[in-house]
Amino acid sequence: MANSRLTLDFNANSIADIQQKRQLESQVYLKGKVESRAPFLGTGAYQLQDNTGNIWVVTKQTVPQTGEEIFIKGLVRYKGITFKELPAKDLGEVYIEEIEQLKTTPPSG
């Protein structure tokens, strides 16, 4: 089983590609470093960064620590944000709904 996870590691999507294509509801694999954390009651979020950009990931698991390297499987989602003052402008953002944390590496100290 460890071999199959290692193989998946090479099939990680780039964050920039996910944000540009916006293929909502598609399943993706991401690898990156946890840059920020936002734990909430019953759920949480963290910002994942790779060499192409960063994206927020919503999770129902334990929010990983800042600096951890993580490999995840998730679904591409989008949350639209509009203001009545700017009705034609959507300030929303693509994010990832985490399905599974496949591999984590503690922050190097």
N, C-alpha and C positions, 0 to 999 in steps of 0.2 A: 504494500500500500504506500510506503514511503516513496517508492520509485514513481508511482503515478502522480503523487503530489509534486515531485521534483520536475516531472515533465510539464505539468501545468504551469509551473513557474516561468517557463520560457514562452508561454502563450498569453502573458499579461498584456492587457490593452494599455495604451497610453492615455493619460488623463486628458491631454489636449484633443486627442482623436474623439473621445467620448463627448466632450463639450461641443465640438464642432459638428459631429454627425447627429447628435441628439436622438439616437434610436431608442425612444422610450420603450420601457418594458423589456428591453433586451437584456440578456444575462451576460455579464462581463466578469473578467478576472483582473484585479488590480494589485500592483505591488508598489509599495512606497513607504515613506517615513511619516509617522504621526507628528504633525506640527502643532496642532491645537486640540484641546479637549473641551467638551461641553456636556458634562453628565447631568441628566435629568432624572426625576423619579420614574422608575420603570423602563426607562429608555435613555439613550444618550446619543451624542454625535462626536465625531472627530474629523479633523481636516487631514487628509492624506495628500502627501506631495511626492511627485516623481520628478524626473528631469525635464518634463514638459509642462508642468503646472500643478495646481492643487484643486481638490474637490472635497466637499463635505460628504461624510458617510454617516447615515443614521443606523443605529444598532440597538438591538434588544439584549445584547450580550454585555459583558463587562467592557467599559470603554478602555481601550489600550492606553498605555502611558505615553506621554510625550517622548519622542526620540526612538520609540520602538519601530523596527522594520516589520511590516506586516504584509501578508499575501491573502487576499480575500476574494470571495465570489459574491456578486451582488446584482441587483436590478437597477437599470437606469431609470430615474424618475425626474419629474420636473415640477417645480412649484412656481406658479405665476404670481407676480406681485404688481399690482397696478394702483395708481393714485388717481383720485378724481380730478386733480389738477393736471395730470398728464394721461388722459384716457387712452391715447393712442400708443403709449410707451409701456411695454411690459418689462419690468426690472427683475423678472424672475430668474431662477437659477436651476441648472441641472445638478442633481445630487444622486448619491447611490444609496439604495436600501440594502444593507448587508444581509446576505443569506447565511454566510458561514465564514469564520476566520480559519483559513487553511494552514497558516504558518505564521508564527510570530518570533521575532528575535529581540531580546531585551536591548535597551539602549546601550551603546558602547560608552563606557565610563572613562 
